[in-house]
């Protein structure tokens, strides 16, 4: 059975993409990461939106159009909800 945190992480598009990339680089499955590692990655993805100088922050600021801004806002809400639910978990 899949851990709840992994299931919930897969609901966040950007977090899923990020975890897919790093698991491919690490030659492992996403489920192999600890809860703490998944939470740290979620925090990192949020920082891409909240810190300037990234394409994510440009989307959130509306510099890539209204549709991209709506998508960035939706993704940021999903990530924050994920952290509210799982952010205090530890291995």
Chimera marker file (.cmm) of the C-alpha trace (Angstrom):
<marker_set name="trace">
<marker id="1" x="0.000" y="0.000" z="0.000" r="1" g="1" b="0" radius="0.5"/>
<marker id="2" x="1.280" y="3.450" z="-0.923" r="1" g="1" b="0" radius="0.5"/>
<marker id="3" x="2.052" y="5.840" z="1.922" r="1" g="1" b="0" radius="0.5"/>
<marker id="4" x="-0.415" y="8.707" z="2.238" r="1" g="1" b="0" radius="0.5"/>
<marker id="5" x="2.308" y="11.338" z="1.890" r="1" g="1" b="0" radius="0.5"/>
<marker id="6" x="3.436" y="9.849" z="-1.436" r="1" g="1" b="0" radius="0.5"/>
<marker id="7" x="-0.161" y="9.681" z="-2.668" r="1" g="1" b="0" radius="0.5"/>
<marker id="8" x="-0.751" y="13.316" z="-1.678" r="1" g="1" b="0" radius="0.5"/>
<marker id="9" x="2.555" y="14.462" z="-3.199" r="1" g="1" b="0" radius="0.5"/>
<marker id="10" x="1.481" y="13.013" z="-6.543" r="1" g="1" b="0" radius="0.5"/>
<marker id="11" x="-1.562" y="15.320" z="-6.478" r="1" g="1" b="0" radius="0.5"/>
<marker id="12" x="0.713" y="18.385" z="-6.626" r="1" g="1" b="0" radius="0.5"/>
<marker id="13" x="1.802" y="18.702" z="-10.234" r="1" g="1" b="0" radius="0.5"/>
<marker id="14" x="5.093" y="20.538" z="-9.717" r="1" g="1" b="0" radius="0.5"/>
<marker id="15" x="6.039" y="18.420" z="-6.710" r="1" g="1" b="0" radius="0.5"/>
<marker id="16" x="5.324" y="15.281" z="-8.698" r="1" g="1" b="0" radius="0.5"/>
<marker id="17" x="7.509" y="16.535" z="-11.572" r="1" g="1" b="0" radius="0.5"/>
<marker id="18" x="10.305" y="17.443" z="-9.191" r="1" g="1" b="0" radius="0.5"/>
<marker id="19" x="10.177" y="14.095" z="-7.396" r="1" g="1" b="0" radius="0.5"/>
<marker id="20" x="10.102" y="12.288" z="-10.750" r="1" g="1" b="0" radius="0.5"/>
<marker id="21" x="13.260" y="14.120" z="-11.848" r="1" g="1" b="0" radius="0.5"/>
<marker id="22" x="15.223" y="13.501" z="-8.684" r="1" g="1" b="0" radius="0.5"/>
<marker id="23" x="14.135" y="9.867" z="-8.380" r="1" g="1" b="0" radius="0.5"/>
<marker id="24" x="15.264" y="9.314" z="-11.966" r="1" g="1" b="0" radius="0.5"/>
<marker id="25" x="18.617" y="10.941" z="-11.167" r="1" g="1" b="0" radius="0.5"/>
<marker id="26" x="18.920" y="8.876" z="-7.982" r="1" g="1" b="0" radius="0.5"/>
<marker id="27" x="17.786" y="5.700" z="-9.784" r="1" g="1" b="0" radius="0.5"/>
<marker id="28" x="15.082" y="4.949" z="-7.224" r="1" g="1" b="0" radius="0.5"/>
<marker id="29" x="11.338" y="5.117" z="-6.737" r="1" g="1" b="0" radius="0.5"/>
<marker id="30" x="9.575" y="8.125" z="-5.226" r="1" g="1" b="0" radius="0.5"/>
<marker id="31" x="8.239" y="5.853" z="-2.476" r="1" g="1" b="0" radius="0.5"/>
<marker id="32" x="11.861" y="5.174" z="-1.444" r="1" g="1" b="0" radius="0.5"/>
<marker id="33" x="12.215" y="8.746" z="-0.157" r="1" g="1" b="0" radius="0.5"/>
<marker id="34" x="11.527" y="9.407" z="3.500" r="1" g="1" b="0" radius="0.5"/>
<marker id="35" x="8.698" y="11.661" z="4.589" r="1" g="1" b="0" radius="0.5"/>
<marker id="36" x="11.262" y="14.294" z="5.571" r="1" g="1" b="0" radius="0.5"/>
<marker id="37" x="12.833" y="14.221" z="2.117" r="1" g="1" b="0" radius="0.5"/>
<marker id="38" x="9.454" y="14.623" z="0.412" r="1" g="1" b="0" radius="0.5"/>
<marker id="39" x="8.543" y="17.512" z="2.705" r="1" g="1" b="0" radius="0.5"/>
<marker id="40" x="11.902" y="19.175" z="2.034" r="1" g="1" b="0" radius="0.5"/>
<marker id="41" x="11.295" y="18.876" z="-1.697" r="1" g="1" b="0" radius="0.5"/>
<marker id="42" x="7.830" y="20.429" z="-1.313" r="1" g="1" b="0" radius="0.5"/>
<marker id="43" x="9.390" y="23.353" z="0.551" r="1" g="1" b="0" radius="0.5"/>
<marker id="44" x="11.976" y="23.717" z="-2.210" r="1" g="1" b="0" radius="0.5"/>
<marker id="45" x="9.281" y="23.790" z="-4.914" r="1" g="1" b="0" radius="0.5"/>
<marker id="46" x="7.384" y="26.457" z="-2.955" r="1" g="1" b="0" radius="0.5"/>
<marker id="47" x="10.584" y="28.519" z="-2.822" r="1" g="1" b="0" radius="0.5"/>
<marker id="48" x="10.700" y="28.457" z="-6.635" r="1" g="1" b="0" radius="0.5"/>
<marker id="49" x="7.430" y="30.404" z="-6.598" r="1" g="1" b="0" radius="0.5"/>
<marker id="50" x="8.190" y="32.735" z="-3.704" r="1" g="1" b="0" radius="0.5"/>
<marker id="51" x="11.794" y="33.703" z="-4.436" r="1" g="1" b="0" radius="0.5"/>
<marker id="52" x="12.472" y="35.991" z="-7.367" r="1" g="1" b="0" radius="0.5"/>
<marker id="53" x="14.442" y="35.102" z="-10.449" r="1" g="1" b="0" radius="0.5"/>
<marker id="54" x="12.768" y="31.834" z="-11.400" r="1" g="1" b="0" radius="0.5"/>
<marker id="55" x="10.309" y="31.017" z="-14.141" r="1" g="1" b="0" radius="0.5"/>
<marker id="56" x="7.892" y="29.892" z="-11.416" r="1" g="1" b="0" radius="0.5"/>
<marker id="57" x="7.994" y="33.305" z="-9.730" r="1" g="1" b="0" radius="0.5"/>
<marker id="58" x="7.488" y="34.998" z="-13.097" r="1" g="1" b="0" radius="0.5"/>
<marker id="59" x="4.404" y="32.863" z="-13.659" r="1" g="1" b="0" radius="0.5"/>
<marker id="60" x="3.079" y="33.762" z="-10.202" r="1" g="1" b="0" radius="0.5"/>
<marker id="61" x="3.717" y="37.458" z="-10.849" r="1" g="1" b="0" radius="0.5"/>
<marker id="62" x="1.716" y="37.293" z="-14.071" r="1" g="1" b="0" radius="0.5"/>
<marker id="63" x="4.621" y="38.001" z="-16.411" r="1" g="1" b="0" radius="0.5"/>
<marker id="64" x="3.782" y="34.894" z="-18.457" r="1" g="1" b="0" radius="0.5"/>
<marker id="65" x="0.101" y="35.688" z="-18.889" r="1" g="1" b="0" radius="0.5"/>
<marker id="66" x="-3.061" y="35.321" z="-16.861" r="1" g="1" b="0" radius="0.5"/>
<marker id="67" x="-3.502" y="31.595" z="-17.575" r="1" g="1" b="0" radius="0.5"/>
<marker id="68" x="0.008" y="30.851" z="-16.291" r="1" g="1" b="0" radius="0.5"/>
<marker id="69" x="-0.606" y="33.027" z="-13.257" r="1" g="1" b="0" radius="0.5"/>
<marker id="70" x="-3.805" y="31.122" z="-12.402" r="1" g="1" b="0" radius="0.5"/>
<marker id="71" x="-1.938" y="27.825" z="-12.796" r="1" g="1" b="0" radius="0.5"/>
<marker id="72" x="0.911" y="29.030" z="-10.556" r="1" g="1" b="0" radius="0.5"/>
<marker id="73" x="-1.532" y="30.209" z="-7.881" r="1" g="1" b="0" radius="0.5"/>
<marker id="74" x="-3.365" y="26.875" z="-7.990" r="1" g="1" b="0" radius="0.5"/>
<marker id="75" x="-0.122" y="24.937" z="-7.690" r="1" g="1" b="0" radius="0.5"/>
<marker id="76" x="1.089" y="27.083" z="-4.801" r="1" g="1" b="0" radius="0.5"/>
<marker id="77" x="-2.231" y="26.514" z="-2.970" r="1" g="1" b="0" radius="0.5"/>
<marker id="78" x="-1.856" y="22.749" z="-3.499" r="1" g="1" b="0" radius="0.5"/>
<marker id="79" x="1.698" y="22.787" z="-2.168" r="1" g="1" b="0" radius="0.5"/>
<marker id="80" x="0.755" y="24.825" z="0.893" r="1" g="1" b="0" radius="0.5"/>
<marker id="81" x="-2.163" y="22.476" z="1.614" r="1" g="1" b="0" radius="0.5"/>
<marker id="82" x="0.224" y="19.531" z="1.286" r="1" g="1" b="0" radius="0.5"/>
<marker id="83" x="2.580" y="21.098" z="3.836" r="1" g="1" b="0" radius="0.5"/>
<marker id="84" x="-0.263" y="21.941" z="6.217" r="1" g="1" b="0" radius="0.5"/>
<marker id="85" x="-1.208" y="18.273" z="6.165" r="1" g="1" b="0" radius="0.5"/>
<marker id="86" x="2.256" y="16.703" z="6.202" r="1" g="1" b="0" radius="0.5"/>
<marker id="87" x="4.728" y="19.432" z="7.187" r="1" g="1" b="0" radius="0.5"/>
<marker id="88" x="5.178" y="18.400" z="10.782" r="1" g="1" b="0" radius="0.5"/>
<marker id="89" x="5.691" y="14.725" z="10.091" r="1" g="1" b="0" radius="0.5"/>
<marker id="90" x="9.046" y="13.200" z="10.849" r="1" g="1" b="0" radius="0.5"/>
<marker id="91" x="10.500" y="9.784" z="10.179" r="1" g="1" b="0" radius="0.5"/>
<link id1="1" id2="2" r="1" g="1" b="0" radius="0.2"/>
<link id1="2" id2="3" r="1" g="1" b="0" radius="0.2"/>
<link id1="3" id2="4" r="1" g="1" b="0" radius="0.2"/>
<link id1="4" id2="5" r="1" g="1" b="0" radius="0.2"/>
<link id1="5" id2="6" r="1" g="1" b="0" radius="0.2"/>
<link id1="6" id2="7" r="1" g="1" b="0" radius="0.2"/>
<link id1="7" id2="8" r="1" g="1" b="0" radius="0.2"/>
<link id1="8" id2="9" r="1" g="1" b="0" radius="0.2"/>
<link id1="9" id2="10" r="1" g="1" b="0" radius="0.2"/>
<link id1="10" id2="11" r="1" g="1" b="0" radius="0.2"/>
<link id1="11" id2="12" r="1" g="1" b="0" radius="0.2"/>
<link id1="12" id2="13" r="1" g="1" b="0" radius="0.2"/>
<link id1="13" id2="14" r="1" g="1" b="0" radius="0.2"/>
<link id1="14" id2="15" r="1" g="1" b="0" radius="0.2"/>
<link id1="15" id2="16" r="1" g="1" b="0" radius="0.2"/>
<link id1="16" id2="17" r="1" g="1" b="0" radius="0.2"/>
<link id1="17" id2="18" r="1" g="1" b="0" radius="0.2"/>
<link id1="18" id2="19" r="1" g="1" b="0" radius="0.2"/>
<link id1="19" id2="20" r="1" g="1" b="0" radius="0.2"/>
<link id1="20" id2="21" r="1" g="1" b="0" radius="0.2"/>
<link id1="21" id2="22" r="1" g="1" b="0" radius="0.2"/>
<link id1="22" id2="23" r="1" g="1" b="0" radius="0.2"/>
<link id1="23" id2="24" r="1" g="1" b="0" radius="0.2"/>
<link id1="24" id2="25" r="1" g="1" b="0" radius="0.2"/>
<link id1="25" id2="26" r="1" g="1" b="0" radius="0.2"/>
<link id1="26" id2="27" r="1" g="1" b="0" radius="0.2"/>
<link id1="27" id2="28" r="1" g="1" b="0" radius="0.2"/>
<link id1="28" id2="29" r="1" g="1" b="0" radius="0.2"/>
<link id1="29" id2="30" r="1" g="1" b="0" radius="0.2"/>
<link id1="30" id2="31" r="1" g="1" b="0" radius="0.2"/>
<link id1="31" id2="32" r="1" g="1" b="0" radius="0.2"/>
<link id1="32" id2="33" r="1" g="1" b="0" radius="0.2"/>
<link id1="33" id2="34" r="1" g="1" b="0" radius="0.2"/>
<link id1="34" id2="35" r="1" g="1" b="0" radius="0.2"/>
<link id1="35" id2="36" r="1" g="1" b="0" radius="0.2"/>
<link id1="36" id2="37" r="1" g="1" b="0" radius="0.2"/>
<link id1="37" id2="38" r="1" g="1" b="0" radius="0.2"/>
<link id1="38" id2="39" r="1" g="1" b="0" radius="0.2"/>
<link id1="39" id2="40" r="1" g="1" b="0" radius="0.2"/>
<link id1="40" id2="41" r="1" g="1" b="0" radius="0.2"/>
<link id1="41" id2="42" r="1" g="1" b="0" radius="0.2"/>
<link id1="42" id2="43" r="1" g="1" b="0" radius="0.2"/>
<link id1="43" id2="44" r="1" g="1" b="0" radius="0.2"/>
<link id1="44" id2="45" r="1" g="1" b="0" radius="0.2"/>
<link id1="45" id2="46" r="1" g="1" b="0" radius="0.2"/>
<link id1="46" id2="47" r="1" g="1" b="0" radius="0.2"/>
<link id1="47" id2="48" r="1" g="1" b="0" radius="0.2"/>
<link id1="48" id2="49" r="1" g="1" b="0" radius="0.2"/>
<link id1="49" id2="50" r="1" g="1" b="0" radius="0.2"/>
<link id1="50" id2="51" r="1" g="1" b="0" radius="0.2"/>
<link id1="51" id2="52" r="1" g="1" b="0" radius="0.2"/>
<link id1="52" id2="53" r="1" g="1" b="0" radius="0.2"/>
<link id1="53" id2="54" r="1" g="1" b="0" radius="0.2"/>
<link id1="54" id2="55" r="1" g="1" b="0" radius="0.2"/>
<link id1="55" id2="56" r="1" g="1" b="0" radius="0.2"/>
<link id1="56" id2="57" r="1" g="1" b="0" radius="0.2"/>
<link id1="57" id2="58" r="1" g="1" b="0" radius="0.2"/>
<link id1="58" id2="59" r="1" g="1" b="0" radius="0.2"/>
<link id1="59" id2="60" r="1" g="1" b="0" radius="0.2"/>
<link id1="60" id2="61" r="1" g="1" b="0" radius="0.2"/>
<link id1="61" id2="62" r="1" g="1" b="0" radius="0.2"/>
<link id1="62" id2="63" r="1" g="1" b="0" radius="0.2"/>
<link id1="63" id2="64" r="1" g="1" b="0" radius="0.2"/>
<link id1="64" id2="65" r="1" g="1" b="0" radius="0.2"/>
<link id1="65" id2="66" r="1" g="1" b="0" radius="0.2"/>
<link id1="66" id2="67" r="1" g="1" b="0" radius="0.2"/>
<link id1="67" id2="68" r="1" g="1" b="0" radius="0.2"/>
<link id1="68" id2="69" r="1" g="1" b="0" radius="0.2"/>
<link id1="69" id2="70" r="1" g="1" b="0" radius="0.2"/>
<link id1="70" id2="71" r="1" g="1" b="0" radius="0.2"/>
<link id1="71" id2="72" r="1" g="1" b="0" radius="0.2"/>
<link id1="72" id2="73" r="1" g="1" b="0" radius="0.2"/>
<link id1="73" id2="74" r="1" g="1" b="0" radius="0.2"/>
<link id1="74" id2="75" r="1" g="1" b="0" radius="0.2"/>
<link id1="75" id2="76" r="1" g="1" b="0" radius="0.2"/>
<link id1="76" id2="77" r="1" g="1" b="0" radius="0.2"/>
<link id1="77" id2="78" r="1" g="1" b="0" radius="0.2"/>
<link id1="78" id2="79" r="1" g="1" b="0" radius="0.2"/>
<link id1="79" id2="80" r="1" g="1" b="0" radius="0.2"/>
<link id1="80" id2="81" r="1" g="1" b="0" radius="0.2"/>
<link id1="81" id2="82" r="1" g="1" b="0" radius="0.2"/>
<link id1="82" id2="83" r="1" g="1" b="0" radius="0.2"/>
<link id1="83" id2="84" r="1" g="1" b="0" radius="0.2"/>
<link id1="84" id2="85" r="1" g="1" b="0" radius="0.2"/>
<link id1="85" id2="86" r="1" g="1" b="0" radius="0.2"/>
<link id1="86" id2="87" r="1" g="1" b="0" radius="0.2"/>
<link id1="87" id2="88" r="1" g="1" b="0" radius="0.2"/>
<link id1="88" id2="89" r="1" g="1" b="0" radius="0.2"/>
<link id1="89" id2="90" r="1" g="1" b="0" radius="0.2"/>
<link id1="90" id2="91" r="1" g="1" b="0" radius="0.2"/>
</marker_set>
